[in-house]
Amino acid sequence: YSNIKGEHSYFAVRVSDQEIRSNVNDVTLMASFDAETIFRHFDEVSSGGGIIYDSDLDKITTDEVHTLDNYFKERLHQELESKNKPFTIAGVLEIAKEKGVHLYPVSFREILSNLAEKTENPKLRGLIRMFNVLAVSLSLGLIKMPLDPLLLSIDSIFSKKPQIAEINKQAADFSYDYAKSNFNTFQYSLTGTTKQPDTILVQGHFGTSIGKMVSGCRFQSYYPITPASDESVYLESNELLEIQNDRPGSTIVIQTEDEISAMGMMIGAALTGTRSSTSTSGPGFALMTEALGWAGINEVPIVITLYQRSGPSTGLPTRHGQDDLLFAVNAGHGDFPKIVYASGDIEESFYDTGRCFNYADVYQIPVIHMMDKFLSSSVVTCKRFDPKKISIDRGLLLDKIDGEYRRFAFTEDGISPRSRLGLDNGVFWNTGDESDEFGHITEDPQVRIKMMDKRMSRLDLVIKRVPQEEQVVSFGIYDLTIISWGSTKGPILDALSMLKKEGIDVGFIQIKLIHPFPSEHVKSLLKDAKTIIDIEANHSGQLGKIFKQNVTREIDYFILKYTGRGMTSTEIYDSLKKIVENKANKREVLSHGA
């Protein structure tokens, strides 16, 4: 979690010997060397858990931490007053201790001083930038986790600065031993495990960026914007590729002056026959919509990876949200076909990227691939991506043309053979105006009808030809069944597993193809479901609106979150339990997260 202004940032790490698909509300161990983290998160640590903290912070008051906003301070002061506690770090830690949380005070500066004396390196006394290494090392020592992985990580991070690496390893080793010697009351331990085969550690944007490389995308334009930039930066860092048969390959990545230019460059590259894409977030996508219509009327296959964040306007620029679904479906003026496709997790996004490029090429339409901040910022372990499972289908892209060529020729299925710039005998015209089969401007009413029908027929074709398992994924249908999309998938599945252990069955369908909407397939899946629950991270229940419009059925309950924080499985479990027990409001709004 981060803030673009440099305010409070923190990492939540969840570890299990089972597959992890979500975060939870409760924290088992918190390590902090700053006061704000303690003030904001002390109440998240569960009974039996622990807090490692810098004992030099005990007397810090809330007023001394200038990044605590007044709204939060007012709520915190009310809690402290109700329990007769001072407005200090010591006050909130007393509340935690009374709750059953173990406290592990340690002076971080004293550790550095002792280390400086032991190593005869007086410079270490003032190296407070190593506090993060101390905090991690103290945590590992407390939970009895082997230190070697941390030492190897330090060597890797500071591989070009061996002296700095050695100092950090000394600090890590010293802190680790301190925790093992002085902290003995913690009930939790991580003594190591065997790595599962074919498992990788990835950040969220790896799925789409590596997916683009494997799918044959060779041009990406972008303008920097959170949280989409990471994908383009990763592609820039890996522009030169090794492809099959020892052939060299490369991806051209261009940072443009704005999103309008990024969109125009991508379309221009696509007209050459190159698989082309861009990556952006809500405000940037807003600037792209006019050119999106140009791609639509000219039947240009492009892929836009839309990493959503909380809006409107700048909104919460470094926070999560699923705010742009209706925007994506309705983007651009006038009627033209497009596909809006949503991935539910990082592993899925790799394979979905390949699908999106195939959809764009085969149906010759823009494809908007929906991702979001929660996915892009998460670091997870998952199964190794398998490039062999991605196939490349360029549709009716021509290699040669004999005789007269009509770029927008009327065909039986509405899809015209596609030339590319520079192909012999493949001359074609593009314009933002309505055109005839050659691409010449016309306003003839009969040609207009035929062209509009030709383009819009692609939507029916997509529903007919895209396999149903790529449109909707069913995780079981019961009386109570959830509909959802995108990154809510993981928290929902974990919440359903929790309910299953209590003998409660709740169904779930993950809708991936949002537009065109697979109405009949969804109706068929839900024919035996009595209660429909919509779960998504926006204010208005945007998928619910699309569902009602296309399935003509009401949503019975909404579980929504729009604080900019990702959903946890705990929150979803609690809300579903209320629905099961008939104690829920029609609209349950989630709010967990600092």
C-alpha positions in Angstrom: 0.0 0.0 0.0 1.5 3.4 -1.0 0.7 7.0 -1.3 2.0 9.2 -4.1 2.7 12.0 -1.7 5.1 10.0 0.3 2.8 9.3 3.2 2.2 6.1 5.0 3.3 2.9 3.1 3.3 -0.6 4.4 3.5 -4.2 3.3 1.2 -7.0 4.4 2.8 -10.5 3.9 0.7 -13.6 4.2 2.4 -17.0 4.4 0.8 -20.5 4.3 1.6 -24.1 3.3 -1.6 -23.9 1.2 -2.4 -21.8 -1.9 -3.0 -18.1 -0.9 -5.6 -16.2 -2.9 -6.3 -13.2 -0.6 -5.5 -11.1 2.3 -7.2 -11.4 5.7 -8.1 -8.8 8.3 -6.1 -10.1 11.3 -2.3 -9.7 11.6 -0.2 -12.2 13.4 3.0 -10.2 13.6 3.7 -6.5 13.1 7.2 -5.1 13.0 7.5 -1.3 13.0 10.2 1.3 13.6 7.9 4.3 13.0 5.1 5.7 15.1 2.5 6.0 12.4 2.5 2.3 11.6 1.8 1.5 15.3 -1.0 4.1 15.6 -2.7 2.9 12.4 -2.3 -0.8 12.7 -2.1 -1.8 16.4 -5.7 -2.9 16.5 -5.3 -5.3 13.6 -3.0 -7.6 15.5 -4.9 -10.6 16.8 -4.8 -12.1 20.3 -1.8 -14.3 20.6 0.0 -12.2 17.9 2.9 -10.0 18.4 4.3 -6.4 17.9 8.0 -5.8 17.5 8.5 -2.1 17.9 11.2 0.5 18.5 11.1 1.2 22.3 12.4 4.7 21.7 8.9 5.6 20.3 7.0 4.9 23.6 6.4 8.6 24.5 5.5 9.8 21.0 2.1 11.5 20.9 -0.4 11.5 18.1 0.2 15.2 17.6 3.9 14.6 16.9 3.1 12.4 13.9 2.1 15.1 11.3 1.0 12.6 8.7 -1.9 11.4 10.9 -4.9 13.1 9.4 -7.4 14.7 11.7 -10.2 12.3 10.8 -8.1 9.3 11.9 -6.8 11.1 15.0 -10.4 11.9 16.1 -11.4 8.2 15.8 -8.2 7.1 17.6 -8.6 9.7 20.4 -12.2 8.5 21.0 -11.0 4.9 21.4 -8.1 5.9 23.7 -10.3 8.2 25.8 -12.9 5.4 26.2 -10.2 3.2 27.7 -8.5 5.9 29.8 -5.3 5.6 27.8 -2.9 8.5 26.9 -2.6 9.7 23.3 0.8 8.0 22.9 2.4 4.9 21.5 2.5 3.5 25.0 -1.3 4.1 25.2 -2.2 2.1 22.1 0.3 -0.7 23.0 -1.4 -1.0 26.4 -4.7 -1.7 24.5 -3.0 -4.3 22.4 -1.5 -6.0 25.4 -4.9 -6.1 27.2 -6.2 -7.8 24.1 -3.7 -10.6 24.4 -1.0 -9.3 22.0 2.7 -9.9 22.9 4.9 -6.8 22.9 8.5 -7.0 21.9 10.2 -3.7 22.6 13.7 -3.1 21.3 15.8 0.0 20.7 16.8 0.0 17.1 19.5 2.6 17.7 20.9 0.6 20.6 21.2 -2.4 18.3 23.2 -0.3 15.8 25.4 1.0 18.6 26.1 -2.5 19.9 26.8 -3.7 16.4 29.1 -0.7 15.8 31.1 -1.6 18.9 31.2 -5.4 18.1 32.5 -4.7 14.5 34.6 -1.8 15.5 32.8 0.3 12.9 31.5 3.5 14.5 29.8 4.6 11.3 27.1 2.0 11.9 25.6 4.0 14.9 24.0 6.5 12.5 22.9 4.2 9.7 19.1 4.4 10.5 18.5 3.5 6.8 19.2 -0.1 8.0 16.2 -0.1 10.4 14.2 -2.0 7.8 16.8 -4.8 7.7 16.7 -4.8 11.6 12.9 -5.1 11.6 12.9 -8.0 9.1 15.7 -9.8 10.9 14.1 -9.4 14.3 10.9 -10.8 12.9 12.7 -13.9 11.4 14.4 -14.5 14.7 11.2 -14.3 16.6 9.4 -16.9 14.4 12.6 -19.1 14.1 12.7 -18.8 10.4 16.1 -19.6 8.8 18.2 -16.5 8.2 19.9 -17.7 5.0 17.2 -16.6 2.6 17.4 -13.0 3.9 21.2 -13.0 3.6 21.0 -14.3 0.0 18.4 -11.5 -0.7 20.8 -8.9 0.6 23.6 -10.2 -1.5 21.3 -10.1 -4.5 20.0 -6.6 -3.9 23.5 -5.2 -3.2 25.3 -7.4 -5.7 27.2 -4.4 -7.1 28.0 -3.0 -3.7 29.7 -5.8 -1.7 30.7 -3.6 1.2 27.2 -2.4 1.7 25.9 -6.0 1.4 28.4 -7.1 4.1 27.3 -4.3 6.5 23.6 -5.2 6.0 24.3 -8.9 6.6 26.1 -8.1 9.8 23.1 -6.1 11.0 20.7 -8.9 10.0 22.8 -11.6 11.7 23.1 -9.5 14.9 19.4 -8.6 15.1 18.4 -12.2 14.3 20.5 -13.5 17.2 19.1 -10.7 19.5 15.5 -11.8 18.8 16.3 -15.5 19.4 18.0 -14.7 22.7 15.5 -12.2 24.1 12.1 -13.1 22.7 10.9 -16.5 23.8 7.1 -16.3 24.3 5.8 -16.3 20.7 3.6 -19.3 19.7 4.1 -19.1 15.9 7.1 -20.3 14.0 8.1 -20.7 10.3 10.9 -23.3 10.2 11.0 -23.5 6.4 9.3 -25.6 3.7 10.1 -27.3 0.5 9.5 -25.2 -2.6 6.8 -26.7 -4.8 7.9 -27.6 -8.4 7.1 -25.2 -11.2 6.4 -22.3 -8.7 7.4 -18.8 -9.4 7.3 -15.5 -7.4 5.8 -12.7 -9.5 4.5 -9.2 -9.2 1.1 -8.4 -10.7 2.2 -6.8 -14.0 4.4 -9.8 -14.9 1.3 -11.7 -16.1 0.4 -9.2 -18.8 3.9 -8.0 -19.7 5.3 -11.5 -20.1 2.0 -12.5 -21.7 2.6 -9.7 -24.3 6.1 -11.0 -25.1 4.9 -14.5 -25.6 1.8 -13.5 -27.6 3.9 -11.7 -30.2 3.2 -8.1 -29.2 6.1 -6.2 -30.7 5.0 -2.6 -30.1 3.8 -0.9 -26.9 3.3 2.8 -26.4 2.4 4.4 -23.1 2.4 7.6 -21.0 3.4 7.1 -17.3 0.5 6.6 -14.9 -0.1 4.7 -11.7 -0.5 1.7 -11.6 0.0 0.9 -15.3 3.5 2.2 -15.8 5.2 -0.9 -14.2 4.1 -3.1 -17.1 5.7 -0.8 -19.7 8.8 -0.3 -17.6 9.2 -4.1 -17.4 8.8 -4.4 -21.2 11.4 -1.7 -21.7 13.8 -3.6 -19.4 13.3 -6.7 -21.5 13.0 -5.3 -25.0 15.4 -7.8 -26.5 14.0 -11.3 -26.6 15.1 -14.8 -27.3 12.5 -16.6 -29.4 12.3 -20.1 -30.9 14.9 -21.4 -33.2 17.5 -19.1 -31.8 16.0 -16.1 -33.6 16.5 -12.7 -32.1 13.4 -10.6 -31.3 12.5 -7.3 -29.8 9.6 -5.2 -28.5 9.5 -1.5 -29.4 8.4 0.4 -26.3 7.8 4.1 -26.6 7.0 6.6 -23.9 4.9 9.3 -25.6 4.0 12.9 -24.6 0.5 12.0 -23.6 -2.1 9.2 -23.8 -3.6 10.6 -27.0 -0.3 10.1 -28.7 0.1 6.7 -27.2 -3.2 5.6 -28.6 -2.4 7.1 -32.1 1.0 5.4 -32.2 -0.4 2.0 -31.2 -3.1 2.3 -34.0 -0.4 3.3 -36.5 1.8 0.3 -35.5 -1.2 -2.0 -35.8 -1.9 -0.9 -39.3 1.5 -2.3 -40.3 0.3 -5.7 -39.2 2.3 -5.6 -35.9 0.6 -6.8 -32.8 0.4 -3.6 -30.8 -0.9 -2.5 -27.4 -0.9 0.2 -24.8 -1.3 0.2 -21.0 -3.0 2.9 -18.9 -5.3 3.7 -16.0 -8.6 5.5 -15.8 -7.6 9.2 -16.4 -5.3 8.1 -19.3 -8.0 5.9 -20.8 -10.3 8.9 -20.8 -8.0 10.7 -23.2 -7.9 7.6 -25.5 -11.6 7.2 -26.2 -11.8 9.4 -29.4 -9.0 7.4 -31.0 -10.7 4.2 -29.7 -13.7 5.1 -32.0 -11.3 5.6 -34.9 -9.9 2.1 -34.4 -13.4 0.8 -34.2 -14.7 2.3 -37.4 -11.5 1.2 -39.2 -11.5 -2.3 -37.8 -8.0 -2.0 -36.3 -7.0 -4.8 -33.9 -5.5 -3.3 -30.8 -5.2 -4.3 -27.1 -5.5 -1.8 -24.3 -4.5 -3.1 -20.8 -6.6 -1.0 -18.4 -5.2 -1.1 -14.9 -8.0 0.5 -12.8 -7.6 2.6 -9.8 -10.1 4.6 -7.6 -11.7 7.6 -9.4 -13.2 9.9 -10.4 -10.7 12.4 -11.7 -7.4 11.9 -9.9 -9.4 10.1 -7.1 -7.1 7.9 -5.0 -4.2 7.7 -7.5 -2.3 4.9 -5.7 -5.2 3.0 -4.4 -7.3 0.1 -5.7 -10.7 0.2 -7.4 -12.8 -1.5 -10.0 -14.3 1.8 -11.0 -14.0 1.7 -14.8 -16.2 -1.2 -16.0 -19.1 0.8 -17.3 -16.6 3.3 -18.7 -14.8 0.6 -20.7 -18.0 -1.0 -22.0 -19.3 2.4 -23.2 -16.1 4.1 -24.1 -16.2 6.2 -27.3 -19.0 7.9 -29.0 -21.3 6.1 -31.4 -21.8 2.4 -31.8 -18.8 0.2 -32.7 -17.8 -3.2 -31.5 -15.2 -3.9 -28.8 -14.4 -6.6 -26.3 -14.0 -5.9 -22.6 -12.3 -8.9 -20.9 -11.4 -9.2 -17.2 -8.8 -11.3 -15.5 -9.2 -12.6 -12.0 -5.6 -13.2 -10.9 -2.0 -12.8 -12.0 -1.6 -16.3 -13.4 -4.8 -16.0 -15.3 -3.8 -12.7 -16.7 -0.8 -14.3 -18.5 -3.1 -16.6 -20.6 -5.8 -14.0 -20.9 -3.3 -11.6 -22.6 -2.8 -14.2 -25.3 -6.6 -14.5 -25.7 -7.0 -10.8 -26.0 -4.5 -10.5 -28.8 -6.2 -13.4 -30.7 -9.7 -11.8 -30.1 -8.4 -8.5 -31.5 -6.8 -10.1 -34.6 -9.6 -12.6 -35.4 -12.5 -10.1 -35.0 -10.6 -7.0 -36.0 -11.8 -4.9 -33.1 -10.3 -3.2 -30.1 -10.0 -5.3 -26.9 -9.8 -3.7 -23.5 -8.2 -6.1 -21.0 -9.4 -5.1 -17.5 -6.8 -5.3 -14.6 -6.6 -3.3 -11.4 -4.3 -1.9 -8.7 -4.8 -4.8 -6.4 -3.5 -7.2 -9.0 -0.7 -5.0 -10.2 0.8 -4.3 -6.8 0.4 -7.9 -5.4 3.5 -10.1 -5.2 2.5 -13.8 -5.2 3.6 -17.3 -5.8 1.9 -19.1 -8.6 2.4 -21.9 -11.1 5.1 -21.2 -13.7 3.6 -19.6 -16.8 3.5 -22.0 -19.7 4.2 -20.3 -23.1 3.2 -23.5 -24.9 -0.4 -22.9 -23.8 -0.6 -19.6 -25.7 -1.4 -19.9 -29.4 -1.2 -17.1 -31.9 -4.1 -16.6 -34.3 -3.6 -13.6 -36.7 -7.1 -14.1 -38.2 -7.5 -12.9 -41.8 -4.2 -11.0 -41.9 -2.9 -11.4 -45.5 0.6 -12.2 -46.7 -0.1 -11.6 -50.4 -2.8 -10.1 -52.5 -3.7 -10.8 -56.1 -6.2 -8.6 -58.0 -8.5 -5.9 -56.7 -8.4 -5.4 -52.9 -11.2 -4.0 -50.8 -10.2 -3.5 -47.2 -13.8 -3.4 -45.8 -15.3 -6.0 -48.2 -18.7 -7.3 -47.3 -18.3 -11.0 -46.4 -20.6 -13.7 -45.1 -19.5 -13.4 -41.5 -18.7 -9.7 -41.6 -14.9 -10.0 -41.3 -12.9 -8.7 -44.2 -9.4 -9.9 -45.2 -6.9 -7.5 -43.7 -4.0 -5.9 -45.6 -1.1 -4.1 -43.9 0.9 -1.0 -44.9 3.4 -1.7 -47.6 1.9 -5.0 -48.9 1.9 -5.3 -52.7 -1.5 -4.7 -54.2 -2.9 -4.2 -50.7 -3.5 -0.4 -50.8 -6.3 0.7 -48.5 -7.7 4.0 -47.2 -8.5 4.9 -43.5 -10.7 7.7 -42.4 -12.7 8.7 -39.3 -15.7 9.2 -41.6 -18.0 6.4 -42.7 -16.6 4.7 -45.8 -17.3 2.2 -48.5 -15.6 -1.1 -49.0 -12.4 0.5 -50.3 -12.2 3.0 -47.4 -13.4 6.0 -49.4 -15.7 8.4 -47.6 -19.4 8.1 -48.2 -22.6 9.2 -46.6 -24.9 7.0 -48.7 -27.6 5.7 -46.4 -27.7 2.1 -47.8 -23.9 1.8 -47.5 -24.1 3.2 -44.0 -26.6 0.6 -42.9 -24.5 -2.2 -44.4 -21.3 -1.0 -42.8 -22.8 -0.5 -39.4 -24.4 -3.9 -39.6 -21.1 -5.5 -40.8 -19.1 -4.0 -37.9 -21.7 -4.6 -35.1 -22.3 -8.2 -36.2 -18.9 -9.0 -34.6 -20.5 -8.9 -31.2 -22.8 -11.8 -32.0 -19.9 -13.6 -33.6 -17.8 -13.2 -30.5 -20.5 -14.8 -28.3 -21.0 -17.6 -30.8 -17.3 -18.4 -31.4 -15.5 -17.7 -28.2 -15.6 -20.9 -26.0 -18.0 -20.6 -23.2 -15.3 -21.6 -20.6 -13.4 -18.4 -21.7 -16.6 -16.3 -21.2 -17.6 -17.4 -17.7 -16.0 -19.7 -15.1 -18.4 -21.5 -12.8 -17.2 -22.5 -9.3 -20.6 -24.2 -8.5 -24.2 -23.0 -8.4 -26.3 -23.1 -5.2 -29.3 -21.4 -3.8 -27.0 -18.5 -2.9 -24.7 -17.7 -5.8 -22.2 -14.9 -6.3 -21.5 -13.1 -9.5 -18.3 -11.1 -9.8 -15.4 -10.2 -11.9 -11.7 -9.3 -11.7 -9.5 -9.4 -8.6 -12.4 -10.2 -6.2 -12.0 -13.8 -7.4 -9.3 -14.8 -4.8 -11.0 -13.3 -1.7 -14.3 -14.8 -2.8 -12.9 -18.3 -3.3 -11.2 -18.2 0.1 -14.4 -17.0 1.8 -16.3 -19.8 0.2 -13.8 -22.3 1.5 -14.3 -20.9 5.0 -18.1 -21.2 4.7 -17.7 -24.7 3.3 -16.0 -25.9 6.5 -19.1 -24.8 8.3 -21.3 -26.8 6.0 -22.5 -23.7 4.1 -22.5 -23.9 0.3 -22.5 -20.7 -1.8 -22.0 -20.7 -5.5 -19.9 -18.4 -7.6 -19.6 -17.5 -11.3 -16.7 -15.4 -12.5 -17.7 -13.4 -15.5 -14.6 -12.7 -17.7 -16.3 -11.6 -21.0 -18.1 -8.5 -19.8 -18.8 -7.1 -23.3 -20.4 -8.4 -25.3 -22.2 -10.0 -22.4 -22.9 -13.7 -22.6 -26.6 -13.3 -21.6 -28.0 -16.7 -22.5 -25.0 -18.6 -21.0 -25.3 -16.7 -17.7 -29.0 -17.2 -17.6 -28.5 -20.9 -18.1 -25.9 -21.2 -15.3 -28.1 -19.3 -12.8 -31.4 -20.9 -13.6 -31.5 -22.8 -10.3 -30.0 -20.0 -8.1 -32.5 -18.4 -5.9 -30.5 -15.5 -4.5 -27.9 -13.5 -6.5 -25.1 -11.7 -4.7 -23.0 -9.1 -6.6 -19.5 -8.5 -5.2 -17.2 -5.8 -6.6 -14.9 -2.9 -5.7 -16.9 0.1 -6.8 -19.8 2.2 -5.4 -22.6 1.5 -7.8 -22.3 -2.2 -8.4 -21.4 -1.8 -12.1 -21.4 -5.5 -13.0 -24.8 -5.7 -11.3 -26.2 -3.0 -13.7 -24.8 -4.9 -16.7 -26.2 -8.1 -15.4 -29.7 -6.6 -14.9 -29.6 -5.0 -18.3 -28.7 -8.3 -20.1 -30.2 -11.0 -17.9 -33.3 -9.0 -16.8 -33.0 -10.2 -13.3 -32.5 -8.2 -10.1 -29.5 -8.5 -7.8 -30.6 -9.5 -4.4 -27.6 -8.4 -2.4 -24.6 -6.2 -3.1 -21.2 -6.5 -1.3 -19.2 -3.5 -2.3 -16.0 -1.8 -1.3 -14.8 1.6 -2.6 -12.3 2.8 0.1 -9.3 2.2 -2.3 -8.3 -0.8 -0.2 -8.5 -4.4 -1.6 -11.1 -6.8 -0.3 -10.1 -9.4 2.2 -11.6 -12.9 2.5 -12.5 -12.1 6.1 -14.8 -9.2 5.0 -16.5 -11.3 2.4 -17.0 -14.2 4.7 -18.5 -12.0 7.4 -20.9 -10.4 4.8 -21.9 -13.7 3.3 -22.6 -15.1 6.8 -24.9 -12.2 7.5 -26.8 -13.0 4.2 -27.1 -16.7 5.2 -28.5 -15.7 8.6 -30.9 -13.1 7.1 -29.1 -10.3 8.9 -27.6 -8.4 6.0 -28.6 -5.2 4.4 -29.3 -5.3 0.6 -26.1 -3.2 0.3 -23.2 -4.3 2.4 -20.3 -1.8 2.3 -16.8 -3.1 3.4 -14.3 -0.8 5.0 -11.3 -2.7 6.4 -7.9 -1.3 5.8 -5.7 1.6 7.1 
